[in-house]
Amino acid sequence: MNNEKKVWFNGKMIPWHEATVPLLSHGFSRGSAIFEVFGIHESPDGPVAFRMDEHLKRLMKSARLLGMKMAYSTEEIAGAVAETVKANDLGRGLIKMMAYWSEEAIIDLVLESKLDLAIFAISASEELGLDKTQPITTCLSKWRKIHPETVPVAAKASSNYLNGYLARRDAFNRGFEVGLMLGTDGFLAEGSIESVFLVKNGILKTPPLGRVLSSITRLSILQVAPMIGIPISMEPILQEELFTADEIFTSHSGIKVSPVVRFEDRVLQAPGPITKQVMDQMNNIINFSDDRFNDWFQALI
C-alpha cells in the first residue's frame, strides 16, 4: 500500500519507494537525523493537525541545539504538510517528517549544508494502534536515560532513540511492554517514546524538563489537568515513588493516555480515577467536543 503513497521531499511529491538515502549518508551512518511525529484527525471541516505549531517549533529547536540549518521555514513546512495530507487523502493518521543530511559522510563529521526534508503521511491501522486505551505493563529499565551533558536530550534526534530502543528491548525481555528509565541522577525520566505520569494523594506528578524530551502531549496534559481541577507537580521523582504511586500512566503522540495496570510486581487500578479524568478530557479534545481547545488544531485545507 505504501507504494501508492506520495512523500513530500524537498518541495516535490515523489513515490514512497523513491524516498531513500545513500547508506553512507550522514543522517543514516552518523545517526544525525532529526524528526517530528504528530497526529492528523478528521474534523467536521476536513483534516486537521494536532498542535502542529508546537511540533514545528520543536523541530526548529532540535536543529538549533544540534547546530543544523533548516532549508524551510515553519510556514513553508506547514504548507508542505497540507500538500502531503491532500496528496495521500489522509484521514486519521500520523505525519512523520525527517530532516537530515543525505550527503555521504565517510570522514566528515561536521557538515554546513542545509538539511533535506521528507514528509510522510501514515494512515491509521491496527498496527499503529492510535488512540487505543488498553492498560499497559511497565518495569524499571536497567538502562539510564542519556545525560543532558552528553547530548541535548531536548532534541528529537534519531540517535537519541538508541537509548529508548535498549529500554524497550529490556522490557520485552522481562515480559513487560514499556521500560521506564531513571536519569543518571537516580530520578525518574521517561520511557522509550513515552512521558511518564504518576498520581499520589490526588496530585498528578511528572518529571521536570531538563533531562526529558519536551513532549507536546506531556505539555497538553499539564495544561489540561488544572482546567479540570487536578493539581500538578513537576518536581524530581525518586524511583521509590513508582512503588507507592496510586496511579501511573504514560503518554505520547499516538496514544494520549495509556493507563498502567502493572509496574514490576505491583498491580494498579487502570485507569484510576485521576487517569480516567485526564483520559476522558484528552478524548474530548481530539474528538472536537471541547471548543476551548480548537486552536490546538491546524486546518490542512
Secondary structure, DSSP 8 states (H G I E B T S, - for coil): -GGG-EEEETTEEEEGGG----TTBHHHHS---EEEEEEEEEETTEEEEESHHHHHHHHHHHHHHTT---SS-HHHHHHHHHHHHHHTT--SEEEEEEEE--SB-SS-----S--EEEEEEEE--TTTTTT----EEEEEEEEEE--TTTS-TTS-BGGGHHHHHHHHHHHHHTT-SEEEEEETTSBB---SS-EEEEEETTEEE---TTSS---HHHHHHHHHGGGGT--EE-S--BGGGGGT-SEEEEE-SS-S-EEEEEETTEE--TT-HHHHHHHHHHHHHHTT--GGGGGGEEE--
